[in-house]
Amino acid sequence: MIRRLLLGVVVIAGCDKAKPAPPPPTPPVGSGALADLPDPLSLDWRSLRYDLGSLGSVTASAGRAEFKLTEDDTGAIHASQEASAVADSTGFLDLDAPALVDLDGDRHEEAVIPFELHSAHDSVFGAFVFTLRDGNPVQLGTITTTKKPGFTIEGSAIKTAEGVVWRWDAATRRLVQAR
């Protein structure tokens, strides 16, 4: 039950779960503002807090977050990194180094961080997609796929192993599946 629920949670927690923040404004050409944007590789992406949808969030260290899966009285499953948590099951989140792509055309690259989320006997593969705003990471979406790393960067798009293409939609200011 827990592993099927975990798989469903990650897929549901993708790009449509929450309305992402608007993209950063594009600085005028020649304004010098691009020099003020932080380099996305200056951040340690493998040691941050990651949102796992309805499971909650976990903090990774050196590319790994281990957690316990607990079921509350309502049947909801939560990831806990508390040592005192009583586990119904355990899991982990493994992260790889980011790939970079300028999704929104602002001449500032976003980070695509491949992951494996494992619980009980199931694994979910995908990538978290982040941008930096005011030097802070902002999650644009989560893409799932059948294997790790399971995607390629093609121009300003992300393509999964299954051939699904994800692009930035300026009108909705969201990472969307291209159709």
N, C-alpha and C positions, 0 to 999 in steps of 0.2 A: 504494500500500500504506500509506504513512504517513498520508495524509489519511483513509482509511477507518478506520485504527486510532485516529487522534485522535478522530474522531467517536464511535467506540465507547467510548473511554476516558472521555470527558466524560459520556456517558449513563450508563455503568456507575458512574462516580465520584459519582453523585448521592447521594440521601439514604440509600441502603441500604449504602453502602460501609463506613462506620465507624459504630460506635455513638456517638451524640452524648452529650456531657456532660449531666447532669440540669439542668433549668431552675433559675434562681435561686429561692429561697424567696420566697413572697409575704409582704411585711411586714404586720403587723396594721394595720387601719384606725386612724388616729389616732396611730400610733406615731412619726410624723415621719420614718420610715426612707425614704420615697419621696423626700424632699428630698435624701438622701444618694446616690441613684442618679445616675450621670452621664448627661448629655443625649447621646443617640446621635449628634446632629449636631456634638458637640464633637470627634469623631474624624474625621480625614482618611481616609475610606474609599477614596479614589482613590489613596492612596499607602501601601498595605499589601502584605503577602505573601499570595498566594492559592494554595490547593491545587488542582491540576489533575488529581487522581487519580493514576493510575500514571505520568503524565508527570512528577510531582514538583510542586514549587511554584515560583512566580515572584514577584518583587517589582515592584509597579507604582509608577510615579512620575507624578504629575499625570494619573492615569487611564489610563496605558498601560504595558504591559510587553512588550518585544520579546524574542524568544528564538530559539534555534536548536534544531531537532529533530535529535537524533542517535540512531542505532541501535547498540545494543551487540552483543557477540558472540552473545548469546542471542536477538537479534531484538527485544528490548524497546526501545521508543521513549522518550526522555527529553527534557525541555525544559531547555536550559542557557542561562544568561545570561552565562556566562564568555566573555570576548573571545577566548580561545584555543581554544574549542570548534570542532571541524570539523563543519560543518552538512551534513546530507543535505537539509534543507529549513529554511525559516524560518517564524516565526509571530508572532502578537501577541495580546495580551489587551487589549481596550479596555473601560473601565468608565465608567458614568454615575453621576451623583449618586444617593444612596439614596432610596428611598421608605420611609416608616415605617408600621409596623402593630404593634399589640399582639397577637401570636399566642397567647401563653399566658395572657392574662388577668391578668397581674401589675401592670397599669397602668403598665408600662414598655415603650416601643416597641422592636421589633426593626427592623434595617435590611435592606432588600431591595435589593441592588445589581445593576442590570442589566449584562450583559456581552455582548461578542462575542468569541469565541475563533476565530481564523483561522489556518489552516495550509494551505500549498500552494494548493489551489483550493477548499477547503471552509471554511464558517463554521458555528459552532454558537452559538446565542443562548440566553440564559437569565438567571438571577439567582442570586447567592450570597445566602444568608439567614444573618444574624448576630445575635447578642445580645451585650450587654456584661455581663461578670461581673467584679466587683472592678475595673471600669474597663478590662478587657481584652476584645478581640473574641474571641468563640467562634462558630465556624461551626456552624450548625444543619443546613444542607443546601444542595444545589444543585438548582435547577429548570431544566430545559431546555425550549425552545420553538422555534417555527419562524421567529420574527422578533424584532427588537429594538425596543422593550423587551419586547413580547410578553406582558405580563401586566397585570392590574389588581388593585387592592386592594379587596376587598369585605368590609366588616365586619372580622372577625378572620381572614380567609382571603386566599389569593393565588390568582387565577384566570388561567390561561394563555390565549393567543389561541385555542388549540384547545378551550377549555372545561374543561380539567382543573383541579380545585380542590385546593389544598393547605392543610391545617390542622395545627395543633399538637394532638397526641394526648397528653393528660396521663397516660394509663395507661402508655404506652410511652416517654413523654418524647422523642418524635421528631416531626419534620415528616413528615406522611404524606399520600398522595393520598387524598382523600375519595372514598368509593364510594357 
